């Protein structure tokens, strides 16, 4: 259900030609929309010049999660085909339980599914259904896989699965091997996500080295991305004030680095909404002087206006789908910056900025261009 009232201004019209079907080549050739909230100034540049627009003494916080090729065509007992998207970001935390999945056609409880690969020693039984999510119980016939079901499944998906691109990306014109490389951050290393933290896709090794040489520090956190991140906001989420669950880790060294920058008054720049969720969900723990270890947690944080940001001072993000929690998060940040600056003139809304980006022919969504809000 789509809320329709004046307090939910997250709609805009976008022609399909503005939806990027491939990433820029090279990645950092993507365009960069810079919005300086203090001056109410907009600048257009390329992502390769990011360093010129970052606040002085910035700390970049990046999400090092890695996308799993979690979409696969399985066989029914009848021989028919069914497309399955395994939501491994949720299941990896509890591999002894059924795997949540999305399917592309009707399926009955108790039905069995199989990989087309005859060497895949695994059977899935449909255990239950919760709205559009089906829960599949895996059964491994080889002893080794029983000791590490996640590792075994990831191995099979790596061989038989495909990149879980969003359905709105049509006809990329490139093969699976290239997609796996392009829909992945160059620093991704922890496989568990079913969608990319797309703000990360613009970075190249060359740009990271250039930023480091110029004095821009970086650190990493992990948030395993699920499809709920990109879904329209439901009435239930608006009522409860919570979103889908996502799992996160902030290594001890990253926590120390982030806290040091905050206490020194040096800007923390979140690369992507997934990093924003991670940092704001764990703000108290990050800033606590009694916390010495890694932070490992699950979050349902729903950041929407009004919201008082505790950690994030600037944000790099892509242009998002209408009606999503991502737009609400970015709008909350814009309003927070306006209040923090104690400006008389109200900061432009996110839809205002998007209308400018559309007019200037920026590319939208996962493979699209980037925005820096500072």
C-alpha positions as a LaTeX table, in Angstrom:
\begin{tabular}{lrrr}
\hline
Residue & $x$ (\AA) & $y$ (\AA) & $z$ (\AA) \\
\hline
Unk1 & 0.00 & 0.00 & 0.00 \\
Unk2 & 1.40 & 3.41 & $-0.99$ \\
Unk3 & 0.72 & 6.19 & 1.53 \\
Unk4 & $-0.76$ & 9.25 & $-0.15$ \\
Unk5 & $-0.55$ & 12.38 & 1.96 \\
Unk6 & 1.37 & 15.63 & 2.07 \\
Unk7 & 3.75 & 14.32 & 4.72 \\
Unk8 & 5.07 & 11.58 & 2.41 \\
Unk9 & 6.63 & 13.53 & $-0.50$ \\
Unk10 & 8.76 & 10.79 & $-2.06$ \\
Unk11 & 7.41 & 10.58 & $-5.60$ \\
Unk12 & 8.93 & 11.76 & $-8.85$ \\
Unk13 & 8.60 & 10.81 & $-12.49$ \\
Unk14 & 11.55 & 9.22 & $-14.26$ \\
Unk15 & 11.70 & 8.18 & $-17.89$ \\
Unk16 & 13.07 & 4.67 & $-18.36$ \\
Unk17 & 15.96 & 6.08 & $-20.40$ \\
Unk18 & 17.36 & 7.59 & $-17.18$ \\
Unk19 & 17.72 & 4.13 & $-15.59$ \\
Unk20 & 21.34 & 3.04 & $-15.94$ \\
Unk21 & 21.72 & $-0.43$ & $-17.44$ \\
Unk22 & 25.48 & $-0.61$ & $-16.95$ \\
Unk23 & 27.99 & 1.01 & $-14.65$ \\
Unk24 & 30.21 & 3.81 & $-15.93$ \\
Unk25 & 33.51 & 2.72 & $-17.46$ \\
Unk26 & 35.73 & 3.17 & $-15.61$ \\
Unk27 & 33.62 & 3.17 & $-12.46$ \\
Unk28 & 34.81 & 6.57 & $-11.27$ \\
Unk29 & 33.78 & 8.15 & $-14.58$ \\
Unk30 & 30.26 & 8.27 & $-13.14$ \\
Unk31 & 28.91 & 11.77 & $-12.65$ \\
Unk32 & 28.83 & 13.35 & $-9.20$ \\
Unk33 & 26.06 & 15.65 & $-7.98$ \\
Unk34 & 27.43 & 17.67 & $-5.03$ \\
Unk35 & 25.04 & 19.50 & $-2.71$ \\
Unk36 & 26.59 & 21.79 & $-0.13$ \\
Unk37 & 23.79 & 22.28 & 2.39 \\
Unk38 & 25.53 & 25.11 & 4.22 \\
Unk39 & 25.83 & 27.28 & 1.13 \\
Unk40 & 22.83 & 25.81 & $-0.71$ \\
Unk41 & 25.15 & 25.27 & $-3.68$ \\
Unk42 & 25.00 & 22.56 & $-6.31$ \\
Unk43 & 28.07 & 21.45 & $-8.27$ \\
Unk44 & 28.35 & 18.88 & $-11.06$ \\
Unk45 & 31.54 & 16.88 & $-11.51$ \\
Unk46 & 32.77 & 13.32 & $-12.03$ \\
Unk47 & 33.27 & 10.82 & $-9.23$ \\
Unk48 & 36.99 & 10.63 & $-9.98$ \\
Unk49 & 37.22 & 14.15 & $-8.52$ \\
Unk50 & 35.48 & 13.19 & $-5.27$ \\
Unk51 & 38.45 & 14.27 & $-3.15$ \\
Unk52 & 38.07 & 17.88 & $-4.25$ \\
Unk53 & 34.58 & 18.00 & $-2.75$ \\
Unk54 & 35.05 & 16.13 & 0.53 \\
Unk55 & 35.24 & 18.18 & 3.74 \\
Unk56 & 38.74 & 18.55 & 5.17 \\
Unk57 & 40.00 & 15.69 & 7.40 \\
Unk58 & 37.18 & 13.44 & 6.22 \\
Unk59 & 36.89 & 9.81 & 7.23 \\
Unk60 & 35.26 & 7.62 & 4.57 \\
Unk61 & 33.30 & 4.70 & 6.00 \\
Unk62 & 32.64 & 1.96 & 3.45 \\
Unk63 & 30.62 & $-1.27$ & 3.45 \\
Unk64 & 32.81 & $-4.25$ & 2.54 \\
Unk65 & 29.98 & $-6.74$ & 2.09 \\
Unk66 & 30.03 & $-8.91$ & $-1.04$ \\
Unk67 & 27.12 & $-9.87$ & $-3.28$ \\
Unk68 & 26.35 & $-13.58$ & $-3.66$ \\
Unk69 & 25.07 & $-14.87$ & $-7.07$ \\
Unk70 & 21.94 & $-15.89$ & $-5.20$ \\
Unk71 & 19.45 & $-16.08$ & $-8.10$ \\
Unk72 & 19.26 & $-19.57$ & $-9.58$ \\
Unk73 & 16.98 & $-21.71$ & $-11.73$ \\
Unk74 & 15.94 & $-24.88$ & $-9.87$ \\
Unk75 & 13.93 & $-27.93$ & $-10.95$ \\
Unk76 & 10.62 & $-29.08$ & $-9.55$ \\
Unk77 & 9.83 & $-32.75$ & $-8.99$ \\
Unk78 & 7.69 & $-32.54$ & $-12.13$ \\
Unk79 & 10.67 & $-31.37$ & $-14.15$ \\
Unk80 & 9.41 & $-27.81$ & $-14.45$ \\
Unk81 & 11.66 & $-24.84$ & $-13.78$ \\
Unk82 & 11.38 & $-22.26$ & $-11.03$ \\
Unk83 & 13.51 & $-19.19$ & $-10.45$ \\
Unk84 & 14.60 & $-18.83$ & $-6.83$ \\
Unk85 & 16.34 & $-15.92$ & $-5.13$ \\
Unk86 & 17.88 & $-17.14$ & $-1.88$ \\
Unk87 & 17.86 & $-14.40$ & 0.77 \\
Unk88 & 21.20 & $-15.51$ & 2.14 \\
Unk89 & 21.75 & $-12.24$ & 4.01 \\
Unk90 & 19.15 & $-13.46$ & 6.53 \\
Unk91 & 19.85 & $-17.19$ & 6.49 \\
Unk92 & 23.62 & $-17.03$ & 6.98 \\
Unk93 & 23.04 & $-15.98$ & 10.58 \\
Unk94 & 20.96 & $-19.12$ & 11.29 \\
Unk95 & 22.08 & $-21.81$ & 8.80 \\
Unk96 & 20.34 & $-24.54$ & 10.82 \\
Unk97 & 16.96 & $-23.07$ & 9.84 \\
Unk98 & 15.07 & $-22.99$ & 6.49 \\
Unk99 & 16.36 & $-20.53$ & 3.89 \\
Unk100 & 14.05 & $-17.61$ & 3.06 \\
Unk101 & 13.61 & $-17.17$ & $-0.69$ \\
Unk102 & 11.59 & $-15.44$ & $-3.38$ \\
Unk103 & 10.21 & $-17.54$ & $-6.24$ \\
Unk104 & 8.81 & $-16.54$ & $-9.62$ \\
Unk105 & 5.80 & $-18.87$ & $-9.72$ \\
Unk106 & 3.33 & $-20.81$ & $-7.63$ \\
Unk107 & 4.71 & $-23.57$ & $-5.46$ \\
Unk108 & 3.09 & $-25.79$ & $-2.85$ \\
Unk109 & 4.16 & $-26.48$ & 0.73 \\
Unk110 & 6.03 & $-29.79$ & 0.88 \\
Unk111 & 7.26 & $-29.60$ & $-2.71$ \\
Unk112 & 10.90 & $-30.44$ & $-3.39$ \\
Unk113 & 13.34 & $-28.48$ & $-5.52$ \\
Unk114 & 16.69 & $-29.46$ & $-6.99$ \\
Unk115 & 19.68 & $-27.90$ & $-8.72$ \\
Unk116 & 19.93 & $-28.82$ & $-12.40$ \\
Unk117 & 23.56 & $-29.69$ & $-11.73$ \\
Unk118 & 23.60 & $-33.49$ & $-11.17$ \\
Unk119 & 26.63 & $-33.12$ & $-8.89$ \\
Unk120 & 24.75 & $-30.85$ & $-6.49$ \\
Unk121 & 24.00 & $-33.07$ & $-3.49$ \\
Unk122 & 21.27 & $-30.93$ & $-2.03$ \\
Unk123 & 17.46 & $-30.98$ & $-1.98$ \\
Unk124 & 15.17 & $-28.18$ & $-0.84$ \\
Unk125 & 11.76 & $-28.83$ & 0.70 \\
Unk126 & 9.25 & $-25.98$ & 0.86 \\
Unk127 & 8.59 & $-25.74$ & 4.60 \\
Unk128 & 6.25 & $-22.76$ & 4.83 \\
Unk129 & 5.17 & $-19.47$ & 3.31 \\
Unk130 & 5.00 & $-16.00$ & 4.88 \\
Unk131 & 3.31 & $-13.66$ & 2.40 \\
Unk132 & 5.67 & $-13.58$ & $-0.62$ \\
Unk133 & 8.57 & $-15.27$ & 1.18 \\
Unk134 & 8.98 & $-19.05$ & 1.01 \\
Unk135 & 11.15 & $-20.97$ & 3.46 \\
Unk136 & 13.15 & $-23.84$ & 1.98 \\
Unk137 & 14.67 & $-26.54$ & 4.16 \\
Unk138 & 17.97 & $-27.80$ & 2.68 \\
Unk139 & 18.92 & $-31.44$ & 2.89 \\
Unk140 & 22.54 & $-32.31$ & 2.11 \\
Unk141 & 23.40 & $-35.86$ & 1.11 \\
Unk142 & 27.14 & $-35.50$ & 1.72 \\
Unk143 & 28.59 & $-35.34$ & 5.21 \\
Unk144 & 30.97 & $-32.46$ & 4.55 \\
Unk145 & 28.19 & $-30.05$ & 3.67 \\
Unk146 & 26.36 & $-30.79$ & 6.91 \\
Unk147 & 29.20 & $-29.26$ & 8.90 \\
Unk148 & 29.07 & $-25.98$ & 6.93 \\
Unk149 & 25.78 & $-25.62$ & 5.01 \\
Unk150 & 26.34 & $-21.95$ & 4.16 \\
Unk151 & 29.72 & $-22.68$ & 2.58 \\
Unk152 & 28.26 & $-25.56$ & 0.57 \\
Unk153 & 25.31 & $-23.52$ & $-0.68$ \\
Unk154 & 27.51 & $-20.55$ & $-1.60$ \\
Unk155 & 29.76 & $-22.91$ & $-3.56$ \\
Unk156 & 26.77 & $-24.21$ & $-5.54$ \\
Unk157 & 25.41 & $-20.72$ & $-6.12$ \\
Unk158 & 28.81 & $-19.56$ & $-7.33$ \\
Unk159 & 28.73 & $-22.33$ & $-9.93$ \\
Unk160 & 25.03 & $-22.28$ & $-10.88$ \\
Unk161 & 23.61 & $-18.93$ & $-9.80$ \\
Unk162 & 23.53 & $-15.52$ & $-11.42$ \\
Unk163 & 23.99 & $-11.97$ & $-10.17$ \\
Unk164 & 20.78 & $-10.80$ & $-8.44$ \\
Unk165 & 20.42 & $-7.58$ & $-10.39$ \\
Unk166 & 17.29 & $-5.55$ & $-9.57$ \\
Unk167 & 14.47 & $-6.42$ & $-11.95$ \\
Unk168 & 14.29 & $-2.85$ & $-13.26$ \\
Unk169 & 17.70 & $-3.28$ & $-14.94$ \\
Unk170 & 16.94 & $-4.73$ & $-18.36$ \\
Unk171 & 19.23 & $-5.81$ & $-21.19$ \\
Unk172 & 22.62 & $-4.98$ & $-19.75$ \\
Unk173 & 24.30 & $-6.31$ & $-22.85$ \\
Unk174 & 27.08 & $-7.97$ & $-20.85$ \\
Unk175 & 27.60 & $-11.54$ & $-19.68$ \\
Unk176 & 27.39 & $-13.04$ & $-16.21$ \\
Unk177 & 31.14 & $-12.95$ & $-15.59$ \\
Unk178 & 31.25 & $-9.21$ & $-16.29$ \\
Unk179 & 28.12 & $-8.57$ & $-14.20$ \\
Unk180 & 29.64 & $-10.31$ & $-11.19$ \\
Unk181 & 32.58 & $-7.94$ & $-11.40$ \\
Unk182 & 30.60 & $-4.76$ & $-12.08$ \\
Unk183 & 27.85 & $-5.34$ & $-9.47$ \\
Unk184 & 30.47 & $-5.64$ & $-6.75$ \\
Unk185 & 32.57 & $-3.11$ & $-4.87$ \\
Unk186 & 36.30 & $-3.44$ & $-5.55$ \\
Unk187 & 36.79 & $-3.82$ & $-1.78$ \\
Unk188 & 33.92 & $-6.31$ & $-1.21$ \\
Unk189 & 35.12 & $-9.33$ & 0.75 \\
Unk190 & 32.37 & $-10.68$ & 3.03 \\
Unk191 & 29.86 & $-12.66$ & 0.89 \\
Unk192 & 26.31 & $-12.49$ & 2.24 \\
Unk193 & 24.39 & $-9.75$ & 0.39 \\
Unk194 & 21.69 & $-10.15$ & $-2.26$ \\
Unk195 & 22.01 & $-6.54$ & $-3.42$ \\
Unk196 & 25.01 & $-4.27$ & $-3.76$ \\
Unk197 & 25.64 & $-1.22$ & $-1.57$ \\
Unk198 & 25.52 & 0.81 & $-4.75$ \\
Unk199 & 27.33 & 3.95 & $-3.60$ \\
Unk200 & 30.41 & 1.72 & $-3.28$ \\
Unk201 & 30.32 & 0.75 & $-6.96$ \\
Unk202 & 31.86 & 4.07 & $-8.07$ \\
Unk203 & 35.19 & 3.51 & $-6.35$ \\
Unk204 & 38.25 & 2.21 & $-8.19$ \\
Unk205 & 41.55 & 1.09 & $-6.69$ \\
Unk206 & 43.15 & 4.11 & $-8.34$ \\
Unk207 & 40.67 & 6.53 & $-6.75$ \\
Unk208 & 41.06 & 4.94 & $-3.31$ \\
Unk209 & 44.84 & 5.29 & $-3.58$ \\
Unk210 & 44.48 & 8.89 & $-4.75$ \\
Unk211 & 42.21 & 9.74 & $-1.81$ \\
Unk212 & 44.59 & 8.10 & 0.66 \\
Unk213 & 47.53 & 10.02 & $-0.78$ \\
Unk214 & 45.60 & 13.27 & $-0.35$ \\
Unk215 & 45.02 & 12.52 & 3.33 \\
Unk216 & 41.49 & 11.10 & 3.23 \\
Unk217 & 41.31 & 8.27 & 5.75 \\
Unk218 & 39.02 & 5.27 & 5.27 \\
Unk219 & 37.65 & 2.42 & 7.36 \\
Unk220 & 35.22 & $-0.43$ & 6.82 \\
Unk221 & 32.05 & $-1.82$ & 8.32 \\
Unk222 & 29.86 & $-4.66$ & 7.10 \\
Unk223 & 26.11 & $-4.65$ & 6.59 \\
Unk224 & 24.67 & $-7.56$ & 4.64 \\
Unk225 & 22.13 & $-6.07$ & 2.26 \\
Unk226 & 18.68 & $-7.56$ & 1.71 \\
Unk227 & 15.96 & $-6.77$ & $-0.80$ \\
Unk228 & 13.95 & $-4.93$ & 1.83 \\
Unk229 & 16.38 & $-2.03$ & 1.47 \\
Unk230 & 14.96 & $-1.22$ & $-1.97$ \\
Unk231 & 11.30 & $-2.09$ & $-1.42$ \\
Unk232 & 8.53 & 0.53 & $-1.20$ \\
Unk233 & 7.77 & 1.51 & 2.38 \\
Unk234 & 4.80 & $-0.43$ & 3.72 \\
Unk235 & 2.03 & 0.90 & 5.92 \\
Unk236 & 3.18 & $-1.61$ & 8.54 \\
Unk237 & 6.69 & $-0.12$ & 8.61 \\
Unk238 & 5.31 & 3.39 & 8.89 \\
Unk239 & 3.11 & 2.31 & 11.78 \\
Unk240 & 5.79 & 0.32 & 13.64 \\
Unk241 & 8.72 & 2.63 & 12.95 \\
Unk242 & 10.91 & $-0.35$ & 12.02 \\
Unk243 & 12.22 & $-1.85$ & 8.80 \\
Unk244 & 13.45 & $-5.25$ & 7.64 \\
Unk245 & 16.25 & $-6.82$ & 9.68 \\
Unk246 & 19.80 & $-6.56$ & 8.41 \\
Unk247 & 22.95 & $-7.89$ & 10.08 \\
Unk248 & 26.03 & $-5.79$ & 10.69 \\
Unk249 & 29.56 & $-5.86$ & 12.02 \\
Unk250 & 31.77 & $-2.95$ & 13.02 \\
Unk251 & 35.33 & $-4.17$ & 13.67 \\
Unk252 & 36.93 & $-2.85$ & 16.84 \\
Unk253 & 39.55 & $-0.86$ & 14.92 \\
Unk254 & 36.88 & 0.77 & 12.76 \\
Unk255 & 34.89 & 1.68 & 15.86 \\
Unk256 & 37.96 & 3.31 & 17.41 \\
Unk257 & 38.72 & 5.23 & 14.20 \\
Unk258 & 35.15 & 6.50 & 13.82 \\
Unk259 & 34.92 & 7.53 & 17.48 \\
Unk260 & 38.28 & 9.34 & 17.28 \\
Unk261 & 37.07 & 11.42 & 14.32 \\
Unk262 & 33.82 & 12.27 & 16.05 \\
Unk263 & 35.53 & 13.37 & 19.26 \\
Unk264 & 38.03 & 15.43 & 17.23 \\
Unk265 & 35.21 & 17.15 & 15.36 \\
Unk266 & 36.37 & 15.68 & 12.03 \\
Unk267 & 33.69 & 14.75 & 9.50 \\
Unk268 & 32.53 & 11.16 & 9.09 \\
Unk269 & 31.39 & 10.50 & 5.52 \\
Unk270 & 29.10 & 7.49 & 5.09 \\
Unk271 & 29.45 & 5.81 & 1.70 \\
Unk272 & 25.89 & 4.68 & 1.06 \\
Unk273 & 22.67 & 4.33 & 3.01 \\
Unk274 & 23.75 & 0.91 & 4.29 \\
Unk275 & 26.67 & 2.56 & 6.08 \\
Unk276 & 24.36 & 5.27 & 7.42 \\
Unk277 & 22.07 & 2.59 & 8.88 \\
Unk278 & 25.04 & 0.78 & 10.41 \\
Unk279 & 26.58 & 3.84 & 12.04 \\
Unk280 & 23.37 & 5.36 & 13.32 \\
Unk281 & 22.03 & 2.04 & 14.63 \\
Unk282 & 25.18 & 1.57 & 16.70 \\
Unk283 & 25.95 & 5.20 & 17.57 \\
Unk284 & 25.84 & 4.67 & 21.32 \\
Unk285 & 28.19 & 1.68 & 21.16 \\
Unk286 & 30.57 & 3.45 & 18.77 \\
Unk287 & 30.93 & 6.45 & 21.06 \\
Unk288 & 31.10 & 4.43 & 24.28 \\
Unk289 & 34.54 & 4.49 & 25.90 \\
Unk290 & 33.81 & 1.17 & 27.64 \\
Unk291 & 33.33 & $-0.78$ & 24.42 \\
Unk292 & 36.56 & $-2.44$ & 23.24 \\
Unk293 & 35.51 & $-5.26$ & 20.93 \\
Unk294 & 33.79 & $-5.74$ & 17.59 \\
Unk295 & 30.17 & $-4.70$ & 17.34 \\
Unk296 & 27.99 & $-7.46$ & 15.88 \\
Unk297 & 24.28 & $-6.85$ & 15.78 \\
Unk298 & 21.01 & $-6.94$ & 13.86 \\
Unk299 & 19.16 & $-3.72$ & 13.13 \\
Unk300 & 15.66 & $-2.72$ & 12.11 \\
Unk301 & 16.38 & 1.00 & 12.30 \\
Unk302 & 14.04 & 3.15 & 10.20 \\
Unk303 & 15.59 & 6.57 & 9.59 \\
Unk304 & 12.98 & 9.08 & 8.47 \\
Unk305 & 12.27 & 12.76 & 9.15 \\
Unk306 & 12.76 & 14.08 & 11.73 \\
Unk307 & 15.96 & 12.31 & 12.80 \\
Unk308 & 18.95 & 13.57 & 14.77 \\
Unk309 & 22.07 & 12.03 & 13.19 \\
Unk310 & 24.65 & 11.07 & 15.82 \\
Unk311 & 27.58 & 9.91 & 13.65 \\
Unk312 & 27.15 & 10.81 & 9.98 \\
Unk313 & 28.29 & 14.28 & 8.88 \\
Unk314 & 28.22 & 13.81 & 5.10 \\
Unk315 & 26.85 & 11.16 & 2.79 \\
Unk316 & 27.63 & 9.66 & $-0.62$ \\
Unk317 & 24.60 & 7.99 & $-2.14$ \\
Unk318 & 22.97 & 7.05 & $-5.44$ \\
Unk319 & 19.65 & 8.25 & $-6.85$ \\
Unk320 & 16.97 & 5.99 & $-5.37$ \\
Unk321 & 13.65 & 4.48 & $-6.36$ \\
Unk322 & 10.51 & 6.42 & $-5.37$ \\
Unk323 & 8.59 & 5.48 & $-2.23$ \\
Unk324 & 11.54 & 3.72 & $-0.59$ \\
Unk325 & 13.03 & 3.98 & 2.88 \\
Unk326 & 16.25 & 5.08 & 1.17 \\
Unk327 & 14.63 & 8.30 & $-0.01$ \\
Unk328 & 13.23 & 8.87 & 3.47 \\
Unk329 & 16.68 & 8.38 & 5.01 \\
Unk330 & 18.32 & 10.88 & 2.65 \\
Unk331 & 15.49 & 13.39 & 3.15 \\
Unk332 & 15.97 & 13.05 & 6.92 \\
Unk333 & 19.66 & 13.85 & 6.45 \\
Unk334 & 18.88 & 16.95 & 4.39 \\
Unk335 & 16.53 & 18.22 & 7.08 \\
Unk336 & 19.05 & 17.41 & 9.81 \\
Unk337 & 21.75 & 19.42 & 8.02 \\
Unk338 & 19.37 & 22.34 & 7.74 \\
Unk339 & 18.62 & 22.29 & 11.48 \\
Unk340 & 22.29 & 21.81 & 12.39 \\
Unk341 & 23.30 & 24.84 & 10.37 \\
Unk342 & 20.48 & 26.91 & 11.95 \\
Unk343 & 19.71 & 28.28 & 8.52 \\
Unk344 & 16.83 & 30.66 & 7.94 \\
Unk345 & 16.33 & 29.39 & 4.43 \\
Unk346 & 15.03 & 25.85 & 4.25 \\
Unk347 & 17.31 & 23.28 & 2.59 \\
Unk348 & 16.00 & 21.94 & $-0.70$ \\
Unk349 & 14.05 & 18.70 & $-0.52$ \\
Unk350 & 15.40 & 15.50 & $-2.02$ \\
Unk351 & 12.73 & 15.55 & $-4.73$ \\
Unk352 & 13.88 & 19.10 & $-5.62$ \\
Unk353 & 17.42 & 17.79 & $-6.08$ \\
Unk354 & 16.21 & 14.79 & $-8.07$ \\
Unk355 & 14.27 & 17.04 & $-10.44$ \\
Unk356 & 17.48 & 18.97 & $-11.11$ \\
Unk357 & 19.38 & 15.71 & $-11.65$ \\
Unk358 & 16.75 & 14.51 & $-14.11$ \\
Unk359 & 16.92 & 17.79 & $-16.03$ \\
Unk360 & 20.72 & 17.49 & $-16.14$ \\
Unk361 & 20.42 & 13.90 & $-17.43$ \\
Unk362 & 22.03 & 12.13 & $-14.49$ \\
Unk363 & 21.71 & 8.34 & $-14.53$ \\
Unk364 & 19.58 & 6.76 & $-11.79$ \\
Unk365 & 19.51 & 3.68 & $-9.55$ \\
Unk366 & 22.01 & 0.89 & $-8.91$ \\
Unk367 & 24.37 & 1.45 & $-11.88$ \\
Unk368 & 23.67 & 5.17 & $-11.96$ \\
Unk369 & 25.51 & 8.29 & $-10.90$ \\
Unk370 & 26.28 & 9.49 & $-7.38$ \\
Unk371 & 25.37 & 12.31 & $-5.03$ \\
Unk372 & 27.45 & 13.84 & $-2.25$ \\
Unk373 & 25.52 & 15.70 & 0.46 \\
Unk374 & 27.68 & 17.65 & 2.87 \\
\hline
\end{tabular}
